[in-house]
């Protein structure tokens, strides 16, 4: 019985070490794979402004999709989400689905056209 317990503890410890190694590797790889999402790594993101119309906004804080919204992005940041936004001299982009996340402050745009 003592030998079975010893082998079981060794196997459990080995399994835990493998899980820690895999989780650590995933964290390190994720840092490299998502660096393109940082505004500082996107040329001209800090100086451009866009008005995106016909946007379906999926916010992770609600159980609903806000359909046919307009999203104003100024200097690389979302500044307004509303059904109607009037602003002059910004590039207008049409037809996107916007997914936001509470924990990650990045923006994922997926064209629906």
Backbone as XML, in Angstrom:
<?xml version="1.0"?>
<chain id="A" units="angstrom">
  <residue number="1" name="UNK">
    <atom name="N" x="0.827" y="-1.195" z="0.000"/>
    <atom name="CA" x="0.000" y="0.000" z="0.000"/>
    <atom name="C" x="0.869" y="1.255" z="0.000"/>
  </residue>
  <residue number="2" name="UNK">
    <atom name="N" x="1.936" y="1.233" z="0.756"/>
    <atom name="CA" x="2.824" y="2.375" z="0.860"/>
    <atom name="C" x="3.465" y="2.689" z="-0.493"/>
  </residue>
  <residue number="3" name="UNK">
    <atom name="N" x="3.828" y="1.631" z="-1.252"/>
    <atom name="CA" x="4.448" y="1.807" z="-2.554"/>
    <atom name="C" x="3.446" y="2.401" z="-3.555"/>
  </residue>
  <residue number="4" name="UNK">
    <atom name="N" x="2.183" y="1.975" z="-3.508"/>
    <atom name="CA" x="1.142" y="2.490" z="-4.389"/>
    <atom name="C" x="0.905" y="3.979" z="-4.114"/>
  </residue>
  <residue number="5" name="UNK">
    <atom name="N" x="0.872" y="4.344" z="-2.840"/>
    <atom name="CA" x="0.688" y="5.738" z="-2.455"/>
    <atom name="C" x="1.850" y="6.598" z="-2.951"/>
  </residue>
  <residue number="6" name="UNK">
    <atom name="N" x="3.059" y="6.096" z="-2.830"/>
    <atom name="CA" x="4.250" y="6.816" z="-3.260"/>
    <atom name="C" x="4.228" y="7.044" z="-4.784"/>
  </residue>
  <residue number="7" name="UNK">
    <atom name="N" x="3.879" y="6.017" z="-5.547"/>
    <atom name="CA" x="3.806" y="6.131" z="-7.002"/>
    <atom name="C" x="2.689" y="7.103" z="-7.395"/>
  </residue>
  <residue number="8" name="UNK">
    <atom name="N" x="1.570" y="7.032" z="-6.700"/>
    <atom name="CA" x="0.451" y="7.935" z="-6.993"/>
    <atom name="C" x="0.840" y="9.388" z="-6.757"/>
  </residue>
  <residue number="9" name="UNK">
    <atom name="N" x="1.544" y="9.663" z="-5.669"/>
    <atom name="CA" x="1.980" y="11.029" z="-5.378"/>
    <atom name="C" x="2.999" y="11.524" z="-6.409"/>
  </residue>
  <residue number="10" name="UNK">
    <atom name="N" x="3.878" y="10.649" z="-6.866"/>
    <atom name="CA" x="4.861" y="11.021" z="-7.893"/>
    <atom name="C" x="4.147" y="11.352" z="-9.203"/>
  </residue>
  <residue number="11" name="UNK">
    <atom name="N" x="3.186" y="10.526" z="-9.590"/>
    <atom name="CA" x="2.434" y="10.788" z="-10.811"/>
    <atom name="C" x="1.630" y="12.084" z="-10.713"/>
  </residue>
  <residue number="12" name="UNK">
    <atom name="N" x="1.009" y="12.317" z="-9.579"/>
    <atom name="CA" x="0.244" y="13.547" z="-9.376"/>
    <atom name="C" x="1.155" y="14.767" z="-9.433"/>
  </residue>
  <residue number="13" name="UNK">
    <atom name="N" x="2.300" y="14.683" z="-8.783"/>
    <atom name="CA" x="3.260" y="15.787" z="-8.812"/>
    <atom name="C" x="3.767" y="16.056" z="-10.218"/>
  </residue>
  <residue number="14" name="UNK">
    <atom name="N" x="4.041" y="14.995" z="-10.970"/>
    <atom name="CA" x="4.494" y="15.145" z="-12.353"/>
    <atom name="C" x="3.414" y="15.797" z="-13.211"/>
  </residue>
  <residue number="15" name="UNK">
    <atom name="N" x="2.184" y="15.392" z="-13.019"/>
    <atom name="CA" x="1.071" y="15.969" z="-13.767"/>
    <atom name="C" x="0.916" y="17.457" z="-13.469"/>
  </residue>
  <residue number="16" name="UNK">
    <atom name="N" x="1.039" y="17.830" z="-12.216"/>
    <atom name="CA" x="0.933" y="19.240" z="-11.825"/>
    <atom name="C" x="2.073" y="20.051" z="-12.440"/>
  </residue>
  <residue number="17" name="UNK">
    <atom name="N" x="3.281" y="19.513" z="-12.453"/>
    <atom name="CA" x="4.413" y="20.212" z="-13.057"/>
    <atom name="C" x="4.215" y="20.399" z="-14.563"/>
  </residue>
  <residue number="18" name="UNK">
    <atom name="N" x="3.676" y="19.392" z="-15.235"/>
    <atom name="CA" x="3.402" y="19.518" z="-16.667"/>
    <atom name="C" x="2.349" y="20.598" z="-16.907"/>
  </residue>
  <residue number="19" name="UNK">
    <atom name="N" x="1.293" y="20.634" z="-16.105"/>
    <atom name="CA" x="0.266" y="21.667" z="-16.248"/>
    <atom name="C" x="0.837" y="23.063" z="-16.046"/>
  </residue>
  <residue number="20" name="UNK">
    <atom name="N" x="1.697" y="23.229" z="-15.067"/>
    <atom name="CA" x="2.327" y="24.528" z="-14.818"/>
    <atom name="C" x="3.196" y="24.920" z="-16.009"/>
  </residue>
  <residue number="21" name="UNK">
    <atom name="N" x="3.935" y="23.964" z="-16.564"/>
    <atom name="CA" x="4.776" y="24.245" z="-17.733"/>
    <atom name="C" x="3.964" y="24.658" z="-18.941"/>
  </residue>
  <residue number="22" name="UNK">
    <atom name="N" x="2.866" y="23.957" z="-19.201"/>
    <atom name="CA" x="2.016" y="24.287" z="-20.344"/>
    <atom name="C" x="1.381" y="25.670" z="-20.156"/>
  </residue>
  <residue number="23" name="UNK">
    <atom name="N" x="0.895" y="25.965" z="-18.968"/>
    <atom name="CA" x="0.279" y="27.270" z="-18.708"/>
    <atom name="C" x="1.303" y="28.390" z="-18.862"/>
  </residue>
  <residue number="24" name="UNK">
    <atom name="N" x="2.503" y="28.193" z="-18.358"/>
    <atom name="CA" x="3.553" y="29.205" z="-18.487"/>
    <atom name="C" x="3.913" y="29.431" z="-19.952"/>
  </residue>
  <residue number="25" name="UNK">
    <atom name="N" x="4.036" y="28.362" z="-20.709"/>
    <atom name="CA" x="4.337" y="28.485" z="-22.132"/>
    <atom name="C" x="3.242" y="29.222" z="-22.878"/>
  </residue>
  <residue number="26" name="UNK">
    <atom name="N" x="1.999" y="28.947" z="-22.552"/>
    <atom name="CA" x="0.875" y="29.618" z="-23.216"/>
    <atom name="C" x="0.881" y="31.111" z="-22.921"/>
  </residue>
  <residue number="27" name="UNK">
    <atom name="N" x="1.202" y="31.471" z="-21.693"/>
    <atom name="CA" x="1.259" y="32.893" z="-21.324"/>
    <atom name="C" x="2.366" y="33.604" z="-22.085"/>
  </residue>
  <residue number="28" name="UNK">
    <atom name="N" x="3.527" y="32.991" z="-22.177"/>
    <atom name="CA" x="4.654" y="33.597" z="-22.899"/>
    <atom name="C" x="4.324" y="33.742" z="-24.377"/>
  </residue>
  <residue number="29" name="UNK">
    <atom name="N" x="3.775" y="32.704" z="-24.991"/>
    <atom name="CA" x="3.418" y="32.776" z="-26.407"/>
    <atom name="C" x="2.342" y="33.816" z="-26.674"/>
  </residue>
  <residue number="30" name="UNK">
    <atom name="N" x="1.372" y="33.933" z="-25.778"/>
    <atom name="CA" x="0.298" y="34.892" z="-25.965"/>
    <atom name="C" x="0.825" y="36.321" z="-25.978"/>
  </residue>
  <residue number="31" name="UNK">
    <atom name="N" x="1.841" y="36.599" z="-25.186"/>
    <atom name="CA" x="2.412" y="37.944" z="-25.168"/>
    <atom name="C" x="2.991" y="38.303" z="-26.526"/>
  </residue>
  <residue number="32" name="UNK">
    <atom name="N" x="3.564" y="37.336" z="-27.220"/>
    <atom name="CA" x="4.132" y="37.597" z="-28.535"/>
    <atom name="C" x="3.061" y="37.650" z="-29.618"/>
  </residue>
  <residue number="33" name="UNK">
    <atom name="N" x="2.040" y="36.835" z="-29.507"/>
    <atom name="CA" x="1.020" y="36.733" z="-30.549"/>
    <atom name="C" x="0.037" y="37.903" z="-30.546"/>
  </residue>
  <residue number="34" name="UNK">
    <atom name="N" x="-0.124" y="38.601" z="-29.428"/>
    <atom name="CA" x="-1.089" y="39.692" z="-29.381"/>
    <atom name="C" x="-0.441" y="41.070" z="-29.339"/>
  </residue>
  <residue number="35" name="UNK">
    <atom name="N" x="0.835" y="41.161" z="-29.541"/>
    <atom name="CA" x="1.485" y="42.481" z="-29.477"/>
    <atom name="C" x="1.014" y="43.396" z="-30.598"/>
  </residue>
  <residue number="36" name="UNK">
    <atom name="N" x="0.528" y="42.838" z="-31.705"/>
    <atom name="CA" x="0.038" y="43.657" z="-32.813"/>
    <atom name="C" x="-1.213" y="44.436" z="-32.427"/>
  </residue>
  <residue number="37" name="UNK">
    <atom name="N" x="-1.891" y="44.049" z="-31.350"/>
    <atom name="CA" x="-3.104" y="44.728" z="-30.933"/>
    <atom name="C" x="-2.835" y="46.039" z="-30.201"/>
  </residue>
  <residue number="38" name="UNK">
    <atom name="N" x="-1.619" y="46.250" z="-29.736"/>
    <atom name="CA" x="-1.301" y="47.477" z="-29.021"/>
    <atom name="C" x="-1.261" y="48.640" z="-29.993"/>
  </residue>
  <residue number="39" name="UNK">
    <atom name="N" x="-1.885" y="49.747" z="-29.612"/>
    <atom name="CA" x="-1.930" y="50.906" z="-30.488"/>
    <atom name="C" x="-0.544" y="51.403" z="-30.856"/>
  </residue>
  <residue number="40" name="UNK">
    <atom name="N" x="0.419" y="51.264" z="-29.949"/>
    <atom name="CA" x="1.771" y="51.748" z="-30.235"/>
    <atom name="C" x="2.436" y="50.950" z="-31.351"/>
  </residue>
  <residue number="41" name="UNK">
    <atom name="N" x="1.935" y="49.757" z="-31.663"/>
    <atom name="CA" x="2.509" y="48.932" z="-32.722"/>
    <atom name="C" x="1.777" y="49.072" z="-34.053"/>
  </residue>
  <residue number="42" name="UNK">
    <atom name="N" x="0.746" y="49.898" z="-34.098"/>
    <atom name="CA" x="-0.016" y="50.096" z="-35.328"/>
    <atom name="C" x="0.308" y="51.485" z="-35.860"/>
  </residue>
  <residue number="43" name="UNK">
    <atom name="N" x="0.891" y="51.524" z="-37.041"/>
    <atom name="CA" x="1.266" y="52.806" z="-37.637"/>
    <atom name="C" x="0.039" y="53.695" z="-37.808"/>
  </residue>
  <residue number="44" name="UNK">
    <atom name="N" x="0.147" y="54.910" z="-37.410"/>
    <atom name="CA" x="-0.892" y="55.941" z="-37.567"/>
    <atom name="C" x="-2.139" y="55.723" z="-36.722"/>
  </residue>
  <residue number="45" name="UNK">
    <atom name="N" x="-2.187" y="54.746" z="-35.850"/>
    <atom name="CA" x="-3.398" y="54.511" z="-35.056"/>
    <atom name="C" x="-3.671" y="55.660" z="-34.101"/>
  </residue>
  <residue number="46" name="UNK">
    <atom name="N" x="-2.634" y="56.279" z="-33.606"/>
    <atom name="CA" x="-2.811" y="57.361" z="-32.639"/>
    <atom name="C" x="-3.246" y="58.663" z="-33.313"/>
  </residue>
  <residue number="47" name="UNK">
    <atom name="N" x="-3.102" y="58.773" z="-34.622"/>
    <atom name="CA" x="-3.405" y="60.040" z="-35.289"/>
    <atom name="C" x="-4.631" y="59.967" z="-36.176"/>
  </residue>
  <residue number="48" name="UNK">
    <atom name="N" x="-5.229" y="58.820" z="-36.341"/>
    <atom name="CA" x="-6.380" y="58.676" z="-37.220"/>
    <atom name="C" x="-7.677" y="58.636" z="-36.436"/>
  </residue>
  <residue number="49" name="UNK">
    <atom name="N" x="-8.718" y="59.132" z="-37.083"/>
    <atom name="CA" x="-10.059" y="59.080" z="-36.517"/>
    <atom name="C" x="-10.988" y="58.471" z="-37.556"/>
  </residue>
  <residue number="50" name="UNK">
    <atom name="N" x="-11.937" y="57.672" z="-37.087"/>
    <atom name="CA" x="-12.866" y="56.974" z="-37.975"/>
    <atom name="C" x="-14.260" y="57.024" z="-37.381"/>
  </residue>
  <residue number="51" name="UNK">
    <atom name="N" x="-15.242" y="57.037" z="-38.239"/>
    <atom name="CA" x="-16.627" y="56.840" z="-37.846"/>
    <atom name="C" x="-17.080" y="55.559" z="-38.530"/>
  </residue>
  <residue number="52" name="UNK">
    <atom name="N" x="-17.391" y="54.554" z="-37.742"/>
    <atom name="CA" x="-17.822" y="53.268" z="-38.284"/>
    <atom name="C" x="-19.338" y="53.208" z="-38.131"/>
  </residue>
  <residue number="53" name="UNK">
    <atom name="N" x="-20.026" y="53.053" z="-39.253"/>
    <atom name="CA" x="-21.489" y="53.013" z="-39.200"/>
    <atom name="C" x="-21.982" y="51.597" z="-39.477"/>
  </residue>
  <residue number="54" name="UNK">
    <atom name="N" x="-23.233" y="51.341" z="-39.119"/>
    <atom name="CA" x="-23.854" y="50.020" z="-39.269"/>
    <atom name="C" x="-23.064" y="48.953" z="-38.513"/>
  </residue>
  <residue number="55" name="UNK">
    <atom name="N" x="-22.788" y="49.239" z="-37.257"/>
    <atom name="CA" x="-21.989" y="48.341" z="-36.422"/>
    <atom name="C" x="-22.914" y="47.558" z="-35.505"/>
  </residue>
  <residue number="56" name="UNK">
    <atom name="N" x="-22.652" y="46.262" z="-35.390"/>
    <atom name="CA" x="-23.306" y="45.437" z="-34.370"/>
    <atom name="C" x="-22.311" y="45.304" z="-33.224"/>
  </residue>
  <residue number="57" name="UNK">
    <atom name="N" x="-22.634" y="45.891" z="-32.079"/>
    <atom name="CA" x="-21.735" y="45.914" z="-30.936"/>
    <atom name="C" x="-22.117" y="44.784" z="-29.995"/>
  </residue>
  <residue number="58" name="UNK">
    <atom name="N" x="-21.144" y="43.920" z="-29.719"/>
    <atom name="CA" x="-21.337" y="42.826" z="-28.771"/>
    <atom name="C" x="-20.470" y="43.151" z="-27.557"/>
  </residue>
  <residue number="59" name="UNK">
    <atom name="N" x="-21.103" y="43.625" z="-26.496"/>
    <atom name="CA" x="-20.381" y="43.981" z="-25.279"/>
    <atom name="C" x="-20.412" y="42.799" z="-24.321"/>
  </residue>
  <residue number="60" name="UNK">
    <atom name="N" x="-19.305" y="42.525" z="-23.700"/>
    <atom name="CA" x="-19.228" y="41.397" z="-22.777"/>
    <atom name="C" x="-19.912" y="41.699" z="-21.451"/>
  </residue>
  <residue number="61" name="UNK">
    <atom name="N" x="-20.433" y="42.911" z="-21.290"/>
    <atom name="CA" x="-21.092" y="43.286" z="-20.044"/>
    <atom name="C" x="-22.607" y="43.153" z="-20.117"/>
  </residue>
  <residue number="62" name="UNK">
    <atom name="N" x="-23.136" y="42.762" z="-21.294"/>
    <atom name="CA" x="-24.588" y="42.648" z="-21.454"/>
    <atom name="C" x="-24.910" y="41.400" z="-22.273"/>
  </residue>
  <residue number="63" name="UNK">
    <atom name="N" x="-26.129" y="40.933" z="-22.138"/>
    <atom name="CA" x="-26.579" y="39.751" z="-22.873"/>
    <atom name="C" x="-27.335" y="40.136" z="-24.130"/>
  </residue>
  <residue number="64" name="UNK">
    <atom name="N" x="-26.877" y="41.153" z="-24.807"/>
    <atom name="CA" x="-27.578" y="41.635" z="-25.990"/>
    <atom name="C" x="-26.584" y="42.161" z="-27.017"/>
  </residue>
  <residue number="65" name="UNK">
    <atom name="N" x="-27.055" y="42.269" z="-28.235"/>
    <atom name="CA" x="-26.279" y="42.876" z="-29.314"/>
    <atom name="C" x="-26.903" y="44.228" z="-29.613"/>
  </residue>
  <residue number="66" name="UNK">
    <atom name="N" x="-26.096" y="45.262" z="-29.581"/>
    <atom name="CA" x="-26.577" y="46.600" z="-29.929"/>
    <atom name="C" x="-26.438" y="46.732" z="-31.443"/>
  </residue>
  <residue number="67" name="UNK">
    <atom name="N" x="-27.553" y="46.607" z="-32.163"/>
    <atom name="CA" x="-27.539" y="46.579" z="-33.622"/>
    <atom name="C" x="-27.571" y="47.981" z="-34.208"/>
  </residue>
  <residue number="68" name="UNK">
    <atom name="N" x="-26.977" y="48.095" z="-35.399"/>
    <atom name="CA" x="-27.009" y="49.324" z="-36.190"/>
    <atom name="C" x="-26.553" y="50.547" z="-35.398"/>
  </residue>
  <residue number="69" name="UNK">
    <atom name="N" x="-25.419" y="50.431" z="-34.760"/>
    <atom name="CA" x="-24.835" y="51.537" z="-34.012"/>
    <atom name="C" x="-23.784" y="52.247" z="-34.851"/>
  </residue>
  <residue number="70" name="UNK">
    <atom name="N" x="-23.377" y="53.410" z="-34.387"/>
    <atom name="CA" x="-22.248" y="54.126" z="-34.965"/>
    <atom name="C" x="-21.177" y="54.206" z="-33.883"/>
  </residue>
  <residue number="71" name="UNK">
    <atom name="N" x="-19.930" y="53.981" z="-34.275"/>
    <atom name="CA" x="-18.815" y="54.000" z="-33.325"/>
    <atom name="C" x="-17.815" y="55.038" z="-33.806"/>
  </residue>
  <residue number="72" name="UNK">
    <atom name="N" x="-17.503" y="55.981" z="-32.926"/>
    <atom name="CA" x="-16.530" y="57.017" z="-33.246"/>
    <atom name="C" x="-15.201" y="56.668" z="-32.594"/>
  </residue>
  <residue number="73" name="UNK">
    <atom name="N" x="-14.170" y="56.586" z="-33.412"/>
    <atom name="CA" x="-12.820" y="56.323" z="-32.920"/>
    <atom name="C" x="-12.002" y="57.570" z="-33.206"/>
  </residue>
  <residue number="74" name="UNK">
    <atom name="N" x="-11.491" y="58.190" z="-32.147"/>
    <atom name="CA" x="-10.668" y="59.379" z="-32.282"/>
    <atom name="C" x="-9.315" y="59.118" z="-31.655"/>
  </residue>
  <residue number="75" name="UNK">
    <atom name="N" x="-8.273" y="59.404" z="-32.417"/>
    <atom name="CA" x="-6.896" y="59.203" z="-31.963"/>
    <atom name="C" x="-6.672" y="57.776" z="-31.464"/>
  </residue>
  <residue number="76" name="UNK">
    <atom name="N" x="-7.267" y="56.804" z="-32.148"/>
    <atom name="CA" x="-7.047" y="55.405" z="-31.833"/>
    <atom name="C" x="-7.852" y="54.865" z="-30.671"/>
  </residue>
  <residue number="77" name="UNK">
    <atom name="N" x="-8.786" y="55.627" z="-30.149"/>
    <atom name="CA" x="-9.594" y="55.194" z="-28.996"/>
    <atom name="C" x="-11.081" y="55.367" z="-29.306"/>
  </residue>
  <residue number="78" name="UNK">
    <atom name="N" x="-11.897" y="54.444" z="-28.806"/>
    <atom name="CA" x="-13.348" y="54.571" z="-28.957"/>
    <atom name="C" x="-13.808" y="55.706" z="-28.045"/>
  </residue>
  <residue number="79" name="UNK">
    <atom name="N" x="-14.454" y="56.709" z="-28.635"/>
    <atom name="CA" x="-14.920" y="57.840" z="-27.833"/>
    <atom name="C" x="-16.434" y="57.918" z="-27.736"/>
  </residue>
  <residue number="80" name="UNK">
    <atom name="N" x="-17.152" y="57.252" z="-28.668"/>
    <atom name="CA" x="-18.611" y="57.321" z="-28.619"/>
    <atom name="C" x="-19.214" y="56.123" z="-29.346"/>
  </residue>
  <residue number="81" name="UNK">
    <atom name="N" x="-20.284" y="55.581" z="-28.764"/>
    <atom name="CA" x="-21.088" y="54.540" z="-29.401"/>
    <atom name="C" x="-22.536" y="54.998" z="-29.266"/>
  </residue>
  <residue number="82" name="UNK">
    <atom name="N" x="-23.199" y="55.168" z="-30.418"/>
    <atom name="CA" x="-24.543" y="55.712" z="-30.405"/>
    <atom name="C" x="-25.247" y="55.334" z="-31.709"/>
  </residue>
  <residue number="83" name="UNK">
    <atom name="N" x="-26.591" y="55.352" z="-31.713"/>
    <atom name="CA" x="-27.298" y="55.072" z="-32.968"/>
    <atom name="C" x="-27.050" y="56.142" z="-34.036"/>
  </residue>
  <residue number="84" name="UNK">
    <atom name="N" x="-26.764" y="57.364" z="-33.630"/>
    <atom name="CA" x="-26.543" y="58.456" z="-34.590"/>
    <atom name="C" x="-25.440" y="59.370" z="-34.064"/>
  </residue>
  <residue number="85" name="UNK">
    <atom name="N" x="-24.403" y="59.556" z="-34.856"/>
    <atom name="CA" x="-23.297" y="60.444" z="-34.513"/>
    <atom name="C" x="-23.057" y="61.356" z="-35.712"/>
  </residue>
  <residue number="86" name="UNK">
    <atom name="N" x="-23.017" y="62.646" z="-35.461"/>
    <atom name="CA" x="-22.726" y="63.619" z="-36.524"/>
    <atom name="C" x="-21.364" y="64.235" z="-36.252"/>
  </residue>
  <residue number="87" name="UNK">
    <atom name="N" x="-20.454" y="64.065" z="-37.186"/>
    <atom name="CA" x="-19.116" y="64.640" z="-37.067"/>
    <atom name="C" x="-18.570" y="64.844" z="-38.472"/>
  </residue>
  <residue number="88" name="UNK">
    <atom name="N" x="-17.836" y="65.914" z="-38.652"/>
    <atom name="CA" x="-17.271" y="66.236" z="-39.960"/>
    <atom name="C" x="-15.809" y="65.821" z="-40.024"/>
  </residue>
  <residue number="89" name="UNK">
    <atom name="N" x="-15.345" y="65.623" z="-41.252"/>
    <atom name="CA" x="-13.935" y="65.408" z="-41.564"/>
    <atom name="C" x="-13.317" y="64.186" z="-40.879"/>
  </residue>
  <residue number="90" name="UNK">
    <atom name="N" x="-14.037" y="63.079" z="-40.861"/>
    <atom name="CA" x="-13.457" y="61.801" z="-40.435"/>
    <atom name="C" x="-13.779" y="60.764" z="-41.500"/>
  </residue>
  <residue number="91" name="UNK">
    <atom name="N" x="-12.910" y="59.789" z="-41.628"/>
    <atom name="CA" x="-13.148" y="58.711" z="-42.579"/>
    <atom name="C" x="-14.307" y="57.849" z="-42.084"/>
  </residue>
  <residue number="92" name="UNK">
    <atom name="N" x="-15.233" y="57.521" z="-42.979"/>
    <atom name="CA" x="-16.396" y="56.707" z="-42.621"/>
    <atom name="C" x="-16.172" y="55.296" z="-43.153"/>
  </residue>
  <residue number="93" name="UNK">
    <atom name="N" x="-16.343" y="54.322" z="-42.257"/>
    <atom name="CA" x="-16.205" y="52.909" z="-42.594"/>
    <atom name="C" x="-17.564" y="52.272" z="-42.362"/>
  </residue>
  <residue number="94" name="UNK">
    <atom name="N" x="-17.956" y="51.341" z="-43.223"/>
    <atom name="CA" x="-19.294" y="50.781" z="-43.150"/>
    <atom name="C" x="-19.262" y="49.276" z="-42.896"/>
  </residue>
  <residue number="95" name="UNK">
    <atom name="N" x="-20.140" y="48.818" z="-41.997"/>
    <atom name="CA" x="-20.451" y="47.413" z="-41.848"/>
    <atom name="C" x="-19.463" y="46.559" z="-41.093"/>
  </residue>
  <residue number="96" name="UNK">
    <atom name="N" x="-19.466" y="46.641" z="-39.789"/>
    <atom name="CA" x="-18.577" y="45.835" z="-38.969"/>
    <atom name="C" x="-19.335" y="45.226" z="-37.801"/>
  </residue>
  <residue number="97" name="UNK">
    <atom name="N" x="-18.770" y="44.176" z="-37.261"/>
    <atom name="CA" x="-19.189" y="43.656" z="-35.963"/>
    <atom name="C" x="-18.073" y="43.972" z="-35.000"/>
  </residue>
  <residue number="98" name="UNK">
    <atom name="N" x="-18.388" y="44.610" z="-33.907"/>
    <atom name="CA" x="-17.404" y="45.023" z="-32.923"/>
    <atom name="C" x="-17.615" y="44.205" z="-31.662"/>
  </residue>
  <residue number="99" name="UNK">
    <atom name="N" x="-16.570" y="43.534" z="-31.200"/>
    <atom name="CA" x="-16.636" y="42.725" z="-29.987"/>
    <atom name="C" x="-15.737" y="43.370" z="-28.956"/>
  </residue>
  <residue number="100" name="UNK">
    <atom name="N" x="-16.301" y="43.739" z="-27.818"/>
    <atom name="CA" x="-15.499" y="44.328" z="-26.749"/>
    <atom name="C" x="-15.357" y="43.327" z="-25.618"/>
  </residue>
  <residue number="101" name="UNK">
    <atom name="N" x="-14.359" y="43.544" z="-24.800"/>
    <atom name="CA" x="-14.079" y="42.638" z="-23.697"/>
    <atom name="C" x="-13.742" y="43.463" z="-22.473"/>
  </residue>
  <residue number="102" name="UNK">
    <atom name="N" x="-14.259" y="43.071" z="-21.326"/>
    <atom name="CA" x="-14.018" y="43.802" z="-20.092"/>
    <atom name="C" x="-12.562" y="43.672" z="-19.659"/>
  </residue>
  <residue number="103" name="UNK">
    <atom name="N" x="-11.988" y="42.485" z="-19.781"/>
    <atom name="CA" x="-10.636" y="42.246" z="-19.285"/>
    <atom name="C" x="-9.556" y="42.708" z="-20.251"/>
  </residue>
  <residue number="104" name="UNK">
    <atom name="N" x="-9.818" y="42.616" z="-21.526"/>
    <atom name="CA" x="-8.853" y="43.024" z="-22.536"/>
    <atom name="C" x="-9.367" y="44.311" z="-23.150"/>
  </residue>
  <residue number="105" name="UNK">
    <atom name="N" x="-8.553" y="45.344" z="-23.136"/>
    <atom name="CA" x="-9.017" y="46.641" z="-23.606"/>
    <atom name="C" x="-8.757" y="46.828" z="-25.086"/>
  </residue>
  <residue number="106" name="UNK">
    <atom name="N" x="-8.490" y="45.761" z="-25.791"/>
    <atom name="CA" x="-8.257" y="45.838" z="-27.229"/>
    <atom name="C" x="-9.569" y="45.741" z="-27.973"/>
  </residue>
  <residue number="107" name="UNK">
    <atom name="N" x="-9.500" y="45.981" z="-29.249"/>
    <atom name="CA" x="-10.685" y="46.037" z="-30.089"/>
    <atom name="C" x="-10.547" y="45.018" z="-31.203"/>
  </residue>
  <residue number="108" name="UNK">
    <atom name="N" x="-11.588" y="44.242" z="-31.441"/>
    <atom name="CA" x="-11.597" y="43.258" z="-32.514"/>
    <atom name="C" x="-12.664" y="43.663" z="-33.515"/>
  </residue>
  <residue number="109" name="UNK">
    <atom name="N" x="-12.255" y="43.951" z="-34.730"/>
    <atom name="CA" x="-13.207" y="44.314" z="-35.772"/>
    <atom name="C" x="-13.264" y="43.195" z="-36.799"/>
  </residue>
  <residue number="110" name="UNK">
    <atom name="N" x="-14.451" y="42.764" z="-37.112"/>
    <atom name="CA" x="-14.637" y="41.695" z="-38.088"/>
    <atom name="C" x="-15.629" y="42.180" z="-39.123"/>
  </residue>
  <residue number="111" name="UNK">
    <atom name="N" x="-15.201" y="42.282" z="-40.357"/>
    <atom name="CA" x="-16.071" y="42.783" z="-41.411"/>
    <atom name="C" x="-17.186" y="41.787" z="-41.689"/>
  </residue>
  <residue number="112" name="UNK">
    <atom name="N" x="-18.385" y="42.289" z="-41.858"/>
    <atom name="CA" x="-19.519" y="41.431" z="-42.178"/>
    <atom name="C" x="-19.819" y="41.452" z="-43.663"/>
  </residue>
  <residue number="113" name="UNK">
    <atom name="N" x="-19.005" y="42.136" z="-44.436"/>
    <atom name="CA" x="-19.244" y="42.221" z="-45.878"/>
    <atom name="C" x="-18.108" y="41.621" z="-46.636"/>
  </residue>
</chain>
